[in-house]
C-alpha cells in the first residue's frame, strides 16, 4: 500500500502544479459528496426521535451508517478531499519526491474547493428545497451547530485528531481494495466509527455549520471559523498527516531504499 499511496500522491501533486483548475473542480465535487453524506446522516439519524430518546446510541449508529457514502464517492470517483490528502501526500513527501510547498499548495487549493462544494450543495440542494425546514431536523441541525461551537477549542482539536485518524485509515484501507465493494467497505467501517463516536471533521462541518446558520441557529461566521473549523482543521491535519501518513510510511518503508 505504501507504493500505491506514493503513486497516487505524485499524481495529486502533478495536478496541483500543472492543472490546478482540474484539481479545484475535483475538490468542489468532494465537498459536495461529503455534504451528501451529511444530509443523509442527519435525515436518517434524527428521523426517529421517539426511538432515539429511549435508545440514544441508536441515533448515532443510524447517522454513522449513512455518512460514509461521502468518502466512498470521493475514493471511487477520484475526487480530491483535504482530509484524505493530509495523509496521502505525506509518504511521498517523506521520500523527497516533492517539497513542503507542493503539499501546502495542494492542501490549500483542495480545502478551498471542498468549502465551495459543501457550501454550494448545502444552500442549493438542502436549504432552498427545505429538507431541514421542519422538525425534527430543523431543531436537530440547530442544536448540532450550537454544540459544535460550544465544546471548547482543545476538545475540538482532539476530536479533530480522532476524526481524521479514522477517515484516513478508511482511505488507506481502500487502497488495498481491488473492486468497488472492497473499496467501499474499507471506507465505510472507519468513517461510520468516527461519526458514532462524535469526532470533528472539518469538511463535514462545512456542511453542518453553514446549514445550522441558514436555519437560524444564531451562530456567527467568526464563531464558526474560530471555535470549530480552525481547531478541527488543525486536528484533522495532525490525525491524517502524523497518525496515518507518517506512521504508515515509517512502518512500511524499507530502510536504506527510496521506496519509490
C-alpha positions in Angstrom: 0.0 0.0 0.0 2.9 2.3 0.5 3.8 2.2 -3.1 0.2 2.8 -4.1 0.0 5.8 -1.9 3.2 7.3 -3.3 2.0 6.8 -6.8 -1.4 8.4 -6.0 0.3 11.3 -4.2 2.6 12.1 -7.1 -0.5 12.3 -9.4 -2.2 14.7 -7.0 0.9 16.9 -6.8 1.3 16.9 -10.5 -2.3 18.1 -10.9 -1.6 20.8 -8.2 1.4 22.2 -10.2 0.2 21.6 -13.8 -3.6 21.6 -13.7 -4.9 23.4 -10.6 -8.2 24.1 -12.3 -8.9 20.4 -12.7 -7.8 19.8 -9.1 -10.2 22.6 -7.9 -13.1 21.1 -9.7 -12.3 17.7 -8.2 -12.2 19.4 -4.8 -15.6 21.0 -5.3 -17.0 17.6 -6.1 -15.5 16.1 -2.9 -17.0 18.9 -0.8 -20.4 18.2 -2.3 -20.0 14.4 -1.8 -19.3 14.9 1.9 -22.3 17.2 2.2 -24.4 14.5 0.6 -23.3 12.1 3.4 -24.1 14.8 5.9 -27.7 15.4 4.9 -28.3 11.6 4.6 -26.8 11.1 8.0 -28.9 13.9 9.5 -32.1 12.8 7.9 -31.9 9.2 9.0 -30.1 9.7 12.3 -32.6 12.2 13.6 -35.6 10.9 11.8 -36.8 8.7 14.7 -36.9 11.0 17.7 -39.1 8.7 19.8 -36.9 5.7 19.3 -33.7 7.7 19.8 -34.9 9.2 23.1 -35.1 5.7 24.6 -32.0 4.4 22.7 -29.5 7.3 22.3 -26.8 5.1 20.7 -29.2 4.0 18.0 -29.5 7.5 16.6 -25.7 7.7 16.4 -25.4 4.3 14.8 -28.0 5.2 12.1 -26.2 8.5 11.4 -22.9 6.7 11.3 -24.1 4.1 8.9 -25.3 6.7 6.4 -22.5 9.2 6.4 -19.7 7.1 4.7 -21.4 7.5 1.3 -19.4 10.8 1.0 -16.0 9.2 1.4 -17.0 6.2 -0.8 -17.9 8.6 -3.6 -14.6 10.6 -3.1 -12.4 7.5 -3.3 -14.2 5.6 -6.1 -14.8 8.6 -8.3 -11.3 10.2 -7.8 -12.4 13.5 -6.2 -10.0 15.5 -4.0 -10.6 15.7 -0.3 -8.5 17.8 2.0 -8.6 15.4 4.9 -7.7 12.4 2.8 -4.8 14.3 1.3 -3.5 15.1 4.8 -2.3 11.5 4.9 -1.9 10.6 1.2 0.7 13.3 0.4 3.0 12.5 3.4 4.7 9.2 2.4 5.9 10.6 -1.0 6.9 13.9 0.8 9.0 11.9 3.3 10.7 10.2 0.4 11.5 13.6 -1.1 9.5 13.3 -4.3 8.4 16.9 -3.7 8.8 19.6 -1.1 6.6 21.1 1.6 5.5 23.9 -0.7 3.7 21.4 -3.0 2.0 19.8 -0.1 0.7 23.1 1.3 -0.4 24.2 -2.2 -2.4 21.1 -2.6 -4.0 21.3 0.8 -4.9 25.0 0.4 -6.4 24.6 -3.0 -8.3 21.4 -2.1 -9.6 22.9 1.2 -10.9 25.9 -0.7 -12.6 23.7 -3.3 -14.1 21.5 -0.6 -15.6 24.6 1.1 -17.1 25.8 -2.2 -18.6 22.4 -2.9 -20.0 21.7 0.5 -21.5 25.2 0.9 -22.9 25.2 -2.6 -24.6 21.8 -2.2 -25.9 22.8 1.3 -27.5 26.0 0.1 -28.8 24.8 -3.3 -29.9 21.3 -2.6 -30.6 21.2 1.2 -31.7 24.7 2.4 -33.6 26.0 -0.6 -35.7 22.8 -1.1 -36.4 22.9 2.7 -35.0 19.5 3.6 -34.4 20.6 7.1 -37.1 23.3 7.5 -39.4 21.0 9.5 -38.8 19.3 12.8 -37.2 17.1 14.0 -34.5 18.0 11.5 -34.7 21.8 12.0 -34.2 21.6 15.7 -31.6 18.9 15.3 -29.3 20.9 12.9 -29.6 24.0 15.1 -28.6 22.0 18.2 -25.7 20.4 16.3 -24.4 23.7 15.2 -24.5 25.3 18.6 -22.9 22.2 20.2 -20.0 22.3 17.7 -19.1 25.9 18.6 -19.6 25.4 22.3 -17.4 22.4 23.2 -14.1 24.3 23.6 -11.0 24.8 21.4 -9.0 21.9 22.9 -11.9 19.5 22.7 -12.5 20.3 19.0 -8.8 19.9 18.3 -8.6 16.5 20.0 -11.8 15.3 18.3 -10.4 16.5 15.0 -7.3 14.3 15.5 -9.6 11.3 16.1 -11.8 12.1 13.1 -9.1 12.2 10.6 -7.2 9.2 12.0 -10.4 7.2 11.3 -11.1 8.8 7.9 -7.5 8.4 6.6 -7.5 4.8 7.8 -10.5 4.4 5.6 -8.7 5.9 2.7 -5.7 3.6 3.4 -7.9 0.5 3.6 -9.5 1.5 0.3 -6.0 1.4 -1.3 -6.0 -2.3 -0.6 -9.3 -2.9 -2.3 -9.4 -4.4 -5.8 -13.1 -3.8 -6.6 -15.9 -1.5 -5.7 -17.2 -3.5 -2.8 -13.8 -3.8 -1.2 -13.0 -0.1 -1.5 -16.5 0.8 -0.2 -16.2 -1.4 2.8 -12.7 -0.1 3.6 -14.1 3.5 3.6 -17.4 2.6 5.4 -16.1 0.9 8.6 -13.7 3.6 9.9 -16.0 6.6 8.8 -19.0 5.0 10.5 -17.0 4.7 13.7 -15.8 8.3 13.7 -19.4 9.6 13.3 -20.8 7.3 16.0 -18.0 8.5 18.4 -18.8 12.2 17.7 -15.4 13.3 16.4 -15.0 16.5 14.4 -14.3 16.5 10.6 -13.6 20.0 9.2 -15.1 19.3 5.7 -18.3 17.7 7.2 -18.6 20.8 9.4 -18.6 22.9 6.2 -22.0 21.3 5.8 -23.3 21.2 9.3 -22.3 24.7 10.5 -23.5 26.7 7.4 -26.8 24.7 7.4 -27.3 25.5 11.1 -26.6 29.2 10.3 -29.1 29.1 7.4 -31.7 27.6 9.7 -31.4 30.4 12.2 -29.2 28.8 14.9 -27.7 32.2 15.9 -24.1 31.2 15.0 -21.8 33.9 13.7 -19.3 33.4 11.0 -16.4 34.2 13.3 -17.7 31.7 15.8 -18.0 29.0 13.2 -14.5 29.6 11.9 -12.6 30.2 15.1 -14.4 28.0 17.6 -14.8 25.0 15.3 -13.4 25.0 11.8 -9.9 26.2 12.8 -9.2 23.7 15.6 -10.9 20.9 13.7 -8.7 21.6 10.7 -5.5 21.6 12.8 -6.6 18.4 14.5 -7.5 16.8 11.2 -4.1 17.6 9.8 -2.4 16.0 12.8 -4.6 12.9 12.7 -4.1 12.4 9.0 -0.5 13.5 8.4 1.1 12.2 11.6 -1.1 9.3 12.8 -1.6 7.8 9.3 0.8 9.3 6.7 4.0 9.4 8.7 3.2 6.4 10.8 2.5 4.1 7.9 5.4 5.5 5.9 7.7 4.6 8.9 6.1 1.1 9.4 6.1 0.0 5.7 9.2 1.6 4.3 12.3 -0.3 3.5 15.2 1.3 5.4 18.1 2.3 3.1 15.9 2.3 0.0 13.9 5.0 -1.7 10.7 3.0 -1.8 9.9 4.9 -5.0 
